[in-house]
Amino acid sequence: MNLISKSVVKQVLDKYQVRPLKRLGQNFLVNKKALNDFINACDLRKSDVVLEIGPGLGTITQEIAKKVKTVIAIEKDKKMCEIMKETLSDLNNIEIINQDVLKIFNSQFSISNYKVVGNLPFYITAPVIRKFLETKNQPKEMIFMIQKEVGQRICAKPPKMSLLAVSVQFYAKPKIVSYLPKNSFWPQPKVNSTIIKIIPQKQTIVNAKLFFEVVKAGFAHPRKQLRNNLSKRLKMNKEKTEQWLLRNNIQPNQRAETLKVQDWINLTKTIKMN
């Protein structure tokens, strides 16, 4: 079934008497070039196990399934799961799970050596990425379609870092593959999208909990100087905070957005000196 066609998408939805749910961010891909760009970005192999988040009608699912060993499609909307039983009926290597992807971490998550893909709505983008990067059983890589601005924030470098950028880049190397115009989807969203690839990296030996405590303190008030944020949030006097920053070649009047991930790692490693 040619699910990349807007008319076919509408026909399928009409048949099942359903409408796209704005609260679930249901914007269906209807652009063939965008689909091809996404599939190419996934760099699929016949031996791959792919976990797809929010497959919707199965547009991306059916193309991936033709190229890999197994697709595990996790869909929160029960009606979409019912529709996929029809649209994907000619493929036997797809497992459809009616579940909120954020809740699979509450159960035994035993899949290994896998990739994660999906067209992510804005409201779950950061939580999904964080969950998969923080799990002990990290994916080999993640390829998502997300809002353009969010993708740019994730891949930002100093002096435009954010808590989101640091959180992702601590665990992984993200990169923007390409941009997608908003008319690539139906219903058409208000903003353009991007294809982003996130590849987990071997982590520097540092306490993650302490690392994020330091980072969150630094970004507590992004427009304020590091000296003030860190001193207040970590309950350190300003003189010691200044000395700590200077030892790591960071000026006390810098802002959090100007620091590299390695700077935060260095601060975490040396905080015990105070």
C-alpha positions in Angstrom: 0.0 0.0 0.0 1.4 3.4 -1.0 1.1 5.2 2.3 3.3 8.1 1.2 0.3 9.4 -0.8 -1.8 12.1 1.0 -4.9 10.8 -0.7 -4.3 7.2 0.4 -3.6 8.4 4.0 -6.9 10.2 4.0 -8.7 7.2 2.5 -7.3 4.9 5.2 -8.2 7.2 8.0 -11.7 7.7 6.6 -12.2 3.9 6.4 -11.4 3.6 10.1 -13.3 6.8 10.9 -10.4 8.4 12.7 -8.7 11.8 12.5 -5.1 12.8 13.3 -4.8 13.6 17.0 -3.0 16.9 17.6 -2.3 15.9 21.2 -0.3 13.0 20.0 1.5 15.0 17.4 0.1 12.9 14.5 1.6 14.4 11.3 1.9 11.7 8.7 4.8 11.7 6.2 3.6 12.3 2.6 6.8 13.2 0.8 8.6 10.5 -1.1 12.0 12.3 -1.2 11.8 12.9 2.6 11.0 9.2 3.1 14.0 8.2 1.0 16.3 10.6 2.8 15.2 9.2 6.1 15.7 5.5 5.1 19.1 6.3 3.7 20.0 8.1 7.0 19.2 4.9 8.8 21.9 3.0 7.0 20.0 -0.3 7.3 21.4 -3.8 7.2 19.7 -7.1 6.7 20.7 -8.2 10.2 19.4 -5.0 12.0 16.8 -5.0 14.7 14.9 -1.7 14.5 12.7 -0.2 17.2 10.3 2.4 15.7 8.6 5.0 17.8 5.1 6.2 16.8 4.8 4.4 13.4 1.3 5.7 12.9 -0.1 4.1 9.7 3.2 2.3 9.0 4.6 4.5 6.2 8.2 4.3 7.4 7.7 0.9 9.0 7.0 -0.9 5.7 10.1 0.5 4.0 12.3 -0.4 6.9 10.9 -3.9 7.2 11.9 -4.6 3.6 15.6 -4.1 4.6 16.1 -5.4 8.1 15.6 -8.6 10.2 13.0 -7.3 12.6 11.0 -4.1 13.2 9.4 -3.5 16.7 6.8 -0.8 16.2 5.7 0.9 19.4 2.5 2.9 19.0 0.6 4.6 21.7 -2.7 5.0 19.7 -4.7 1.8 19.8 -6.6 2.7 16.6 -3.3 3.1 14.7 -2.2 -0.3 15.9 -5.4 -1.7 14.4 -4.8 0.1 11.1 -1.3 -1.2 10.8 -2.5 -4.8 11.0 -4.0 -4.1 7.6 -1.4 -1.8 6.0 1.5 -4.0 7.0 -0.3 -7.4 6.6 2.0 -8.5 3.8 5.1 -8.2 6.0 5.9 -10.9 8.6 8.9 -9.4 10.4 7.0 -6.6 12.2 6.0 -6.7 15.9 3.4 -4.1 16.8 3.2 -3.1 20.5 0.4 -0.8 21.7 2.4 1.1 24.4 3.7 4.5 25.4 7.4 4.3 24.5 8.3 6.1 27.8 6.7 3.3 29.8 8.7 0.4 28.2 11.6 1.4 30.5 9.4 0.6 33.5 9.3 -3.1 32.4 12.1 -5.4 31.4 13.7 -3.8 28.4 15.8 -6.7 27.0 16.3 -5.8 23.4 19.9 -5.5 22.4 22.1 -4.4 19.5 19.3 -2.3 18.0 18.6 1.0 16.3 15.9 3.4 17.2 14.0 5.4 14.6 10.9 7.5 14.4 9.0 10.7 13.5 8.9 12.2 17.0 6.3 14.8 18.1 7.7 17.8 19.9 6.4 16.9 23.4 8.3 13.6 23.6 11.5 14.4 21.7 13.7 15.3 24.7 12.3 12.6 27.1 12.7 9.9 24.5 16.3 10.8 23.5 17.2 11.1 27.2 15.7 7.8 28.2 17.5 5.8 25.4 20.8 7.5 26.2 20.6 6.9 29.9 19.6 3.3 29.7 22.3 0.7 30.2 21.2 -1.0 27.1 21.8 1.9 24.7 20.9 1.6 21.0 23.6 1.5 18.3 22.2 4.7 16.9 19.1 6.8 16.8 17.6 8.4 13.7 14.7 10.8 14.1 12.6 13.3 12.3 12.1 16.2 14.8 11.3 19.9 14.8 14.1 21.9 13.1 14.7 24.2 16.0 15.0 21.3 18.4 17.5 19.5 16.2 19.6 22.7 16.0 19.5 23.0 19.7 20.7 19.4 20.2 23.6 19.9 17.9 24.6 23.4 19.1 28.2 24.4 19.9 29.4 27.1 22.2 28.4 29.9 22.6 24.9 28.5 21.9 24.8 25.5 24.2 21.8 24.6 26.2 21.0 22.1 28.9 19.4 19.9 26.2 22.6 20.1 24.0 24.9 19.2 26.9 22.5 16.3 28.0 22.7 14.7 24.6 26.3 15.4 23.8 27.5 14.0 27.1 26.3 10.6 25.9 26.4 10.8 22.1 27.5 12.6 18.9 24.5 14.2 17.2 24.4 15.5 13.7 21.8 17.0 11.4 21.5 14.9 8.2 19.0 17.1 6.3 16.1 19.4 6.6 12.5 18.7 5.7 9.9 21.4 4.7 6.7 21.4 6.7 4.7 20.4 3.6 6.4 17.0 3.9 3.7 16.1 6.4 -0.1 15.9 6.6 -1.7 17.6 8.5 1.0 20.2 7.8 2.7 21.3 11.0 3.6 25.0 11.7 7.3 24.4 11.6 9.9 22.7 9.4 11.6 19.5 10.5 15.0 17.9 10.4 16.5 14.4 10.2 18.9 13.9 13.0 21.3 11.0 13.7 22.5 10.4 17.3 25.3 7.9 17.8 26.1 7.0 21.5 29.8 7.3 22.3 32.0 5.7 24.9 31.5 7.8 28.0 34.2 9.6 29.9 34.6 8.1 33.4 32.7 10.7 35.5 29.8 10.4 37.8 26.7 11.1 35.7 24.6 12.1 38.6 27.2 14.7 39.8 27.8 15.8 36.3 24.2 16.8 35.7 23.9 18.4 39.2 26.8 20.7 38.2 25.4 21.3 34.7 21.8 22.1 35.9 23.3 24.4 38.5 25.2 26.3 35.7 22.1 26.6 33.6 19.7 27.5 36.5 19.6 31.0 35.1 21.1 30.9 31.7 21.6 34.7 31.4 23.5 34.9 34.7 27.2 34.4 35.2 28.5 31.0 36.1 30.0 32.2 39.3 26.6 33.3 40.6 24.7 30.2 39.4 27.2 27.6 40.7 27.8 29.4 44.0 24.1 29.6 44.8 22.9 26.2 43.5 25.9 24.2 44.8 26.0 26.1 48.1 29.7 27.2 47.6 31.1 30.6 48.6 31.9 32.8 45.6 35.6 32.9 46.2 36.0 29.2 46.1 33.7 29.0 43.1 35.9 31.5 41.2 39.0 29.5 42.1 37.4 26.3 40.9 36.4 27.9 37.6 39.8 29.5 37.0 41.6 26.2 37.7 39.6 24.8 34.7 40.4 27.8 32.5 36.9 29.1 32.7 36.3 32.8 33.5 33.9 33.3 36.4 31.8 35.8 34.4 31.2 33.4 31.6 27.7 32.1 30.9 26.8 28.4 30.8 26.0 28.5 27.1 29.7 29.2 26.3 31.1 26.0 27.9 31.9 22.8 26.0 30.8 19.4 27.3 34.5 18.8 28.2 34.4 21.9 30.4 31.5 20.5 32.4 33.3 17.1 32.7 36.4 18.9 34.0 34.4 20.8 36.5 32.8 17.6 37.7 36.1 15.9 38.1 37.6 18.8 40.2 34.6 19.8 42.3 36.0 17.6 45.1 38.9 20.0 45.4 36.6 22.6 47.0 
